[in-house]
């Protein structure tokens, strides 16, 4: 079952596949205890926004979850799908956009559709699993550079260009806007500085940046002042929009190509109408209620500044994603998490090897617009207490507590 599966018998339902109960919010219930929840990608608090809930319910009542039936190319096209695409393209200042049923499979299929065997890919070593899975479908060469290392990036571009000069293909560069595990940003500005010399196309996975980054929330490209130079922009509805689905925005020629080549969409049922109508309402709020993003960043700044003030290592995050890096073993990680949840009422995700290096424990916090400054204070005080316990060796004895639900 892989490196983490060895702990499944002791941790199922607690460390893995936990069941949160209650309305989606900053406070939910875990195993009968009320906790402050820092594990939901509900950045703008739209999951339970009353206007969103109302539109979702009305759309479900009017169309049900079945409409439209069939793939879009055959029988699943509607004016509402086209309208949402038009609004997304306008928001991202691109000529066109195309709806995707899911972000993960969408990115896999985008990569597959943009490339042929004559092309070469250059990508960041910290790329998300969906990017790596998309690259596995590529029949041509691919070169990786260490995360945000621009010196190595240019070396890989040079290697790529030597090949494309012979094959007649092109170069596709792939990076993320916000790296969702550690929260730092892809160096879009640095990458684009090489574009004139090497003539590549840039694809940005901005799943965590869409709705959270930039003056209007259009994403990391906007935040870095290079929005117009990103060739292909990918965003998901599963983070800031608190929904299901995704989109890709680019020029008309690329979007038309994707519409006729993306197997994940051609052979899949059209995105259900309630999700389309609901996404239009979410996009409306994202665009017209800047106070939601301002509240998110108020919480982000308070949380990150407070953690730094208490001496915690939060890496190089420049986004709402807030990692807290501690030193310890997987055994200590499980006891820290149990202590936080059972005794302090704080629920966050824990990340251990092989996702992070051996000897590192990462507690990953996702601030949202529905969190409060009291939530922040309680959480920082709780982290300070567990840090002292960790230093004192209180988590170093014993193994992983057996807290598993029946599998």
N, C-alpha and C positions, 0 to 999 in steps of 0.2 A: 504493500500500500504506500510505499515511499517513506522518506525520512520522518514525516510527521505521523504516519499511520501506526508506528510502533506504540504511540501513546493513546490510540483510539479506545482501547478497553477501559482505560482509567479516565479519559477526558471527554468522551462523547456526550454531547448535550450541555457541556459546561465550557470547555476551552474551544471545542469545535461544535458547530451546529447548535449554538445556544438558542433558546426560544424566548424572545422578548414579548411581553404581553402589554396590552393597553393601547391607547391612541398614540400614533407616532408623534413624539415630542422630545423635549429635553429630559423629561422624567418618564420612565417606563418601569415595568415590573419584571424582575428576573428571579424565578424560583421563589415567588412570594415576597420578595423584598423590593422596595422602591429604590431605584438607582438613578443617578445622573448619567445619561447615556451620551457617550462620545464616539459612537461607532456607526452613525448613520450619515450617508452622503446627502443629507437633506439641507444643503448649504443655505438656501434662501428661505427655508421654512415653508415651502409650498405644499408639502405632502398633506398637510391638514389645514391649509389656508381655506377659509370659508367660501371664497369665490371659486376656488379650484374644485372643492368638494361639490359645490352646487352644479357647476358645468359638467363634471364627471357623471354625476347622477342623472342629470337631464339628458346627456348624450346616450348613456346606457339605456335609459327608459325609451328614448326615441328610436335608436337603431339596434339595441342589443349588442352582444359581443361578436356576433357572426358577420355583420356587414362591414365592408363589402366582401362577397365571396369570390375566391379565386385570386390568382396572382395579378398584379397590376397590368402586366402586358396583355393578359387575356381577358379578364373580366372584373378586375379589382380597382380600376381607376375611378376617382371621384374629383369633383371640383374642390373639395376640401383638402385632399392630399396636395393638389396643385397649389392651392392658396397657402397652405403651411410652407411649402417649398419656396414660394415666392417671398413670403415674409422672412424666412430664414436667410435667403440669399441677400435680401435687402439689408438685413441686420448685419450680416458679415461682409457687406460691400463687395459681393461677388455677383457674377452674371447669372448664376443659376445654382440650385441646390437639389439634392435628391434624398428622399426619405429612406431610412433603413429600419428593418424590423428590430434588430438588436445591434448594440455597439460592437461586441466582441466579434461576431460573425461578419458584421459589416466591414470592419477593418481588415479582417482576413481576406475578404472578397475584393475590397478595393485594391489591395496590393497585388493580388492575383490578376485582376483585370487591367491594371495599368502597365504590366510588364510582359515582355516576351523573352525568349532565350538570348536575344542579342543585347538586352539591357543589363545594367549593373546597378546594384543597390549598395548604398553606403548608409549605415545606421548606427545609432548610439547603443553602447553596450548595456545600458540600463532600460532598454525598451521593454514595454509591457508584453505579456505573454501573447496577446492577440497579434502583435506585430511579428513576433518570432514565429508564430504559427502560419501567418501569411507568407513569411519568407521561405518556409519549408516547401511551399508550392512553386517557388520560383526556380525555373530550369537553368537560369544563367548564374553569373558570379555575384557574390555579395561580400562586402568587406565591413568589418565592425571597427569602431574607434572607441577608446575608453571614454567614459561619460564626460561630456562637455570638454574634451581635450581637443582644442582647435588645431594644435600642431599635428597631432595624429590624424585629425579629420582631413587636413589638406593632403597628407601623405596617402590616405585612402582614396581621395579624389584623383590624385595623380595616377595611382594604380588603375582606378576605374576608367579614366580617360584613355589610357593606353589600350585598354581592351575595346572600348567603344569606337576608338579611331579605326580599329580593324573590323569590328562587326557592323558598324553603322548604327548601332543602338544608342540609347540615351542613358543618362544617370538619374536615378531617383534617390534623393536623400530623405531619410525618415527620422524624425525626432518627436519627442513629446513636448507639449507646452508646459504643463505642470506634471512632474513625476509624482504619481499618486502615493507612493510608499514613503518617500522622504521629503516631498514637498518643495524641492528646489525646481528651478525653471530650466527648460532647454534653452541653450544660448542661440536663439533664433537670429539675433542681430549679428552675432559672430559668424554663424553659418552663412547668412546671406551676403556677408562681405566678400565671399569667394564666388558668388554666383556669376558675375560677369566673366571671370576668368575661366570657369569650368562649365558653365552653361548647363546646370542641372535643374531638375524640377524638385521642389520641396513639398513634402507631405507632412503635416503636423497633426498628431493625435492630441487634441486639446480637450479630452474628456473632463478633466478637473478644472480647466481654465475657462471653459464656456460658462458664462453666467457669473463668474466670480472675479475674473481678472480684467483689467482695463477700465477706463473712465466710464464706459457704458455697459461693461460686462461682456463685450464681444469676444474677449479671450486674451490669451497671452501675446499673440501678435499685436493686438491693439496696445497692450500694456508696454510692449517693447518698441512701439512706434514703427512696426514693420508689417502691419496688417495687409497692406496692398501687395506686398512682395511674397506672401505665402501663396503658393500655387494651388494647393489642395488642403482645405481645412476640414477636419473631422471633429464633430461634437456629439455628445450623447445627451439623451433626455434623462438618464438615470441618476444624475448628480444634482446639479443646481435646479433642474426642472422637476425632480422627484417623480419621474414617470418611467415609461418604457419606450424604447426606440432610440434612433440616432439619425444623423444626417451628414452628408458631405457637401461642401460648397466649393465651387471652382468656376472656371470659365465654361461657356456653353458647350464647346466642343468636347471637353473632358467629361462633363456631366452626361452628355448624350452617349458618349462611349460607354460610360459606366452603366447607364440604363439598359444598354443592349448586351452587356458582357458580364454583369455581376450575377454569378450563378446563385448566390445566397438570396437574391431578390427575385430573379426570373423564375426560380423554382419554389418560391415560398408564397404563402397566402399574404395578401395585402394587409398592412397595418390596420387593425380594427378601428372603426369610426370613433368610438369613445376616446381612444388614445390619441387620435388625430385632433379631434375637437378639444380635448383636454390640453393637448400640447399647445394649441393656439392660445388658450387662456393663460397658460403658464408663460409663454413667450411674451404675451401682452404685459403681464405683471413684471417680468424680468426687465422689459424695456422701459416701462412707465412708472415703476415704483423703485427709484434708486435708494429710497430709505431702507429697503430690504437688504441691499448689498452693503449699505453703510452700517446697518446694525450688525451684519455678519463681521465686517472688518473691525468694528468696535470690540466684539468678543475676541476676535483673532489677536488683535494687538494686546489686549489685556491679558489673555492667556499666555501668549508667547513672551511678553515682557516680564510677567510675573514668574514664569518658569526660569527665565534667564537670571532674574534677580536672585532667585533661590539657588543658583549655581547649577541648574540642569543643562545638559547638553541637548539642544534641539536641532543640531546639524545646521544645514544651510537653507532651511526652508524659507521661501519667499512667497508663500501661498497660505491659504487656510490650513492645509495639511500640516499637522504638528506632531513630529516624532519626538519621543523622549528616550534618549539612549542611556542605558545602564549597563554595568558590567556584571555578568553572572551566568549561571548555568540554566539549562532548561528546567531542572528541578526547582531552582530558585524562582524562575519566571512563573511557574504555575502557582507557587505559594504566594508570590506578590499579587498575582491576579485575584486569587481567592481572598486574600486579605482586603484588597481594595473593594471587592464586591460585597463580601459578607460583613465587614467591620466598618467600612467607610462609605458604602453606598455609591461607589464610583465604578461605572462599567466602561471599559475601553478595550480595544483589541490588543493582543500581545503577539509579537512577531519574534521568532527564534530561528536558529540555523535550520535549514540552509538558506532561508530568505535573507538573513543577515549573517555576518561572519560568526564563527564560533566564539563564545565568550561574550557575545553582545545580546542584550535583551532590549527590544524596542517596544515601547508602549505607544500606540498610535492614536492620536486624538483628532477628531473631526469637529471643529466648531461650527455652529449654525446660527442663523438669525433668531432662533427661538431660545437659545441659551441666555442665561442672565449673568450679570457680574457676580451675583451670589454663587452661582454654579462654579464660576471661575475660581473664586476665593476658596470654596470648600475643596475643590479639586487640587489646587496648589498646596493647600495645607495637608491634604491627604498624601500627596506625592512626597512632601517633605518628611512625613512620618514614615512612609515605607522606605524612603532613602536611608533614614537613620537605622531602621530595622535591618536593611540589607548590609549596611556597613558594620553593624554589630553582630552579623552572622546569624540572625534569628531565622533566616530562610534556608540556611545551608545544611540543616540536618533532615534526614528522611528522604523519601522519594516523592513522586507525584501523588498527591492525595487522590484517592479513588472517589470521584464525584460523578461518575458516568450514569446517564440514563440507560435503561435497557435498550440495546440496539435491535 
